[in-house]
Amino acid sequence: MRNDLTIYDKAADRWWSDDIRWVRTLKNLVPGRMRWFDRQIDWQGKAVLDLGCAGGFMAEAMAARGANVTGIDPAAEAIAAARSHARSQGLRIGYDVGVGEALPYDAAGFDAVVCVDVLEHVTDLHKVLAEVARVLRPGGLFLYDTINRNPLARLATITIAEDLLRLLPRGTHDPAMFIRPAELQRALQGAGLVPGPITGLGPRGVNRRFDLTFGPLPLTAVLFMGLARKPQLSPADATIGPAEGAGEP
């Protein structure tokens, strides 16, 4: 089975225990992501949606920086683990069970949407991006990472990470669902978002447990991070018709 999303609920009761290697890998990705995301946004006081939050690693990192975070994920047990851990840390993070194709939030409710390790799993990328655009405020920022679709990415994430090193459970990803940067940028534009810069994300070293640590990289052939912004005004808003102007002289 490929694109197996049941793994998040299966590991939920030990999500924060550090005794599952692949979960530690996900946790170790957070500082590398934040190293680049922190340069794109001042989190303090921002309303942020963590789309596909799982057990809350990214949500807690953003909350620690002063963001007002809401997390959503279809894995109900992972959401329960996220809620429990946030309470234990004294963090006020709202968590909901749901999917990116039908977000249960009002339009223009968030300053930023963060979506990591998610886009390569969703059933309808275009619906997810349309929902992201809907819930973002004008000028709001979409921050993401995902996996490139090419032979090198398949070798690194499937053959090496899943099958050989077991950094992720076998079947976590379906390589057919990986996304090329140009494809994603077109989809972002189709959703009414303005694509921004992208950068790579990958291993930068090992820690004392001999787990990989991660950070930004110039190579985008395997993992890549990026951003897009919702325009301040839609084209319709920016055009003032006769009824909205000063009138005929």
C-alpha positions as CSV (number, residue, x, y, z in Angstrom):
1,M,0.0,0.0,0.0
2,R,1.3,3.4,-1.0
3,N,0.4,6.8,0.5
4,D,-0.4,5.0,3.8
5,L,-1.7,7.8,6.1
6,T,-2.7,5.3,8.9
7,I,0.9,5.5,10.2
8,Y,0.2,8.8,12.0
9,D,-2.6,7.4,14.1
10,K,-0.7,4.2,14.8
11,A,2.2,6.2,16.3
12,A,0.1,8.8,18.0
13,D,0.4,7.4,21.5
14,R,4.2,7.7,21.2
15,W,4.4,10.8,19.1
16,W,6.3,12.8,21.6
17,S,8.2,10.0,23.3
18,D,11.3,10.1,20.9
19,D,11.4,6.2,20.8
20,I,10.2,5.8,17.2
21,R,13.0,6.6,14.7
22,W,10.8,7.8,11.8
23,V,8.8,10.1,14.1
24,R,12.1,11.5,15.4
25,T,13.0,12.2,11.7
26,L,9.9,14.2,11.3
27,K,10.7,16.1,14.5
28,N,14.2,16.7,13.3
29,L,12.9,18.3,10.1
30,V,11.3,21.1,12.1
31,P,14.4,23.2,12.9
32,G,15.6,23.0,9.3
33,R,12.2,24.2,8.0
34,M,11.9,27.0,10.6
35,R,15.4,28.2,9.8
36,W,14.1,29.3,6.4
37,F,10.5,30.0,7.3
38,D,11.6,32.4,10.1
39,R,13.3,34.6,7.4
40,Q,10.0,34.9,5.5
41,I,7.6,35.9,8.4
42,D,7.5,37.5,11.8
43,W,5.3,34.9,13.7
44,Q,4.5,37.1,16.7
45,G,0.8,37.7,16.9
46,K,0.0,36.1,13.5
47,A,-3.0,33.8,13.1
48,V,-1.5,30.7,11.5
49,L,-3.0,27.5,10.3
50,D,-0.9,24.3,10.4
51,L,-2.5,22.3,7.6
52,G,-1.7,18.6,8.1
53,C,-0.3,19.1,11.6
54,A,-0.1,15.4,12.7
55,G,1.0,15.3,16.3
56,G,1.9,19.0,16.5
57,F,5.7,19.4,16.0
58,M,5.4,22.4,13.7
59,A,2.4,23.9,15.5
60,E,4.4,24.0,18.8
61,A,7.4,25.5,17.1
62,M,5.3,28.3,15.7
63,A,3.4,28.8,19.0
64,A,6.7,29.2,20.8
65,R,7.5,32.0,18.4
66,G,4.4,33.9,19.4
67,A,1.9,32.8,16.7
68,N,-1.7,32.0,17.4
69,V,-1.8,28.6,15.9
70,T,-4.6,26.3,14.7
71,G,-3.8,22.8,13.6
72,I,-5.8,20.5,11.4
73,D,-5.3,16.9,10.3
74,P,-7.4,13.9,9.3
75,A,-5.6,11.6,11.8
76,A,-7.9,11.8,14.9
77,E,-5.5,10.0,17.2
78,A,-2.6,12.2,16.2
79,I,-4.8,15.3,16.9
80,A,-5.6,13.9,20.4
81,A,-1.9,13.5,21.0
82,A,-1.2,17.0,19.8
83,R,-3.9,18.5,22.1
84,S,-2.6,16.5,25.1
85,H,1.0,17.6,24.6
86,A,0.1,21.3,24.0
87,R,-1.8,21.3,27.3
88,S,1.2,19.7,29.1
89,Q,3.4,22.5,27.8
90,G,0.9,25.3,28.6
91,L,0.5,26.2,24.9
92,R,-2.9,27.4,23.6
93,I,-3.2,25.7,20.2
94,G,-6.5,24.9,18.7
95,Y,-6.7,21.5,17.0
96,D,-9.3,20.2,14.6
97,V,-9.9,16.9,12.7
98,G,-10.4,17.6,9.0
99,V,-8.9,17.6,5.5
100,G,-7.4,20.3,3.4
101,E,-9.9,19.9,0.6
102,A,-12.7,21.2,2.9
103,L,-11.3,23.4,5.6
104,P,-13.9,24.2,8.3
105,Y,-12.8,27.9,8.7
106,D,-14.2,31.2,7.5
107,A,-12.7,33.0,4.6
108,A,-9.7,35.3,5.2
109,G,-9.2,34.0,8.8
110,F,-5.4,33.5,8.7
111,D,-2.3,35.5,8.2
112,A,-0.4,32.4,7.2
113,V,-1.0,28.8,6.3
114,V,1.9,26.3,6.8
115,C,1.7,23.0,5.0
116,V,4.7,20.6,5.4
117,D,5.0,17.0,4.3
118,V,1.4,17.2,3.1
119,L,0.9,18.2,-0.5
120,E,2.4,15.0,-1.8
121,H,-0.3,13.1,0.1
122,V,-3.6,15.0,-0.7
123,T,-6.3,13.5,-2.8
124,D,-6.9,16.8,-4.7
125,L,-4.1,19.3,-4.8
126,H,-6.1,22.0,-6.6
127,K,-8.9,21.9,-4.1
128,V,-6.4,22.1,-1.2
129,L,-4.7,25.2,-2.7
130,A,-8.1,26.8,-3.4
131,E,-9.0,26.3,0.2
132,V,-5.6,27.7,1.3
133,A,-6.3,30.8,-0.8
134,R,-9.8,31.1,0.6
135,V,-8.8,31.1,4.3
136,L,-5.8,33.4,3.8
137,R,-6.2,37.1,4.4
138,P,-5.2,39.5,1.6
139,G,-1.4,39.7,1.7
140,G,-1.3,36.4,3.7
141,L,1.5,33.9,3.2
142,F,1.5,30.2,2.3
143,L,4.6,28.3,3.4
144,Y,5.1,24.7,2.3
145,D,7.5,21.9,1.6
146,T,7.0,18.8,-0.5
147,I,8.8,16.2,-2.6
148,N,10.0,16.7,-6.2
149,R,9.0,14.1,-8.8
150,N,12.0,12.7,-10.5
151,P,14.2,9.5,-10.4
152,L,16.6,11.0,-7.8
153,A,13.7,11.9,-5.4
154,R,12.2,8.4,-5.8
155,L,15.6,6.9,-5.0
156,A,16.2,9.1,-2.0
157,T,12.7,8.9,-0.4
158,I,11.5,5.5,-1.4
159,T,14.5,3.2,-2.0
160,I,16.8,4.7,0.6
161,A,14.6,6.4,3.2
162,E,11.8,3.9,3.3
163,D,13.2,0.6,2.1
164,L,16.8,0.6,3.2
165,L,17.3,3.0,6.2
166,R,13.7,2.8,7.4
167,L,13.7,6.5,8.2
168,L,10.0,6.3,7.2
169,P,7.7,3.3,7.2
170,R,7.4,1.5,4.0
171,G,4.5,2.7,1.9
172,T,4.4,6.2,3.4
173,H,4.7,7.8,0.0
174,D,3.5,7.2,-3.5
175,P,6.1,8.5,-5.9
176,A,3.4,9.2,-8.5
177,M,2.0,11.9,-6.1
178,F,5.2,13.8,-5.9
179,I,5.1,17.3,-7.4
180,R,7.6,19.1,-9.6
181,P,8.2,22.7,-8.6
182,A,6.9,24.1,-11.9
183,E,3.7,22.1,-11.6
184,L,3.2,23.4,-8.1
185,Q,3.8,27.0,-9.1
186,R,1.2,26.7,-11.9
187,A,-1.3,25.2,-9.4
188,L,-0.6,28.0,-7.0
189,Q,-1.3,30.6,-9.7
190,G,-4.4,28.7,-10.6
191,A,-5.6,29.2,-7.0
192,G,-5.0,32.9,-7.2
193,L,-1.7,32.9,-5.2
194,V,1.6,34.5,-6.3
195,P,4.5,32.0,-6.1
196,G,7.7,33.2,-4.4
197,P,11.1,31.7,-4.0
198,I,11.9,28.1,-3.4
199,T,14.8,26.4,-1.8
200,G,15.9,22.9,-1.1
201,L,15.6,21.0,2.2
202,G,17.8,18.0,3.2
203,P,20.3,16.4,5.5
204,R,23.0,18.6,7.0
205,G,24.5,16.3,9.6
206,V,23.8,13.8,12.4
207,N,23.0,14.3,16.1
208,R,24.1,12.3,19.1
209,R,21.6,9.6,18.4
210,F,23.0,9.2,14.9
211,D,19.7,10.6,13.5
212,L,19.9,13.0,10.5
213,T,19.5,16.7,11.1
214,F,18.2,18.9,8.4
215,G,18.4,22.4,6.9
216,P,18.0,24.5,3.8
217,L,20.0,23.4,0.8
218,P,20.5,24.9,-2.7
219,L,19.5,21.5,-4.3
220,T,15.7,21.3,-4.9
221,A,15.8,17.9,-6.7
222,V,14.5,15.9,-3.7
223,L,12.8,18.1,-1.0
224,F,11.9,21.7,-1.6
225,M,10.4,24.5,0.4
226,G,8.7,27.5,-0.9
227,L,6.2,30.3,-0.4
228,A,3.3,32.0,-2.1
229,R,1.4,35.1,-1.2
230,K,-2.3,36.0,-1.6
231,P,-2.5,39.3,-3.4
232,Q,-3.7,42.3,-1.4
233,L,-6.4,42.9,-4.0
234,S,-7.9,40.5,-6.5
235,P,-7.9,41.7,-10.1
236,A,-11.7,42.4,-9.8
237,D,-11.2,44.5,-6.8
238,A,-8.3,46.4,-8.4
239,T,-10.4,47.4,-11.4
240,I,-12.8,50.3,-10.7
241,G,-15.7,50.3,-13.1
242,P,-17.8,53.3,-14.1
243,A,-20.3,52.7,-11.2
244,E,-17.4,52.7,-8.7
245,G,-15.4,55.6,-10.1
246,A,-16.0,59.3,-9.8
247,G,-18.6,59.2,-12.5
248,E,-19.0,60.9,-15.9
249,P,-17.7,64.5,-16.1
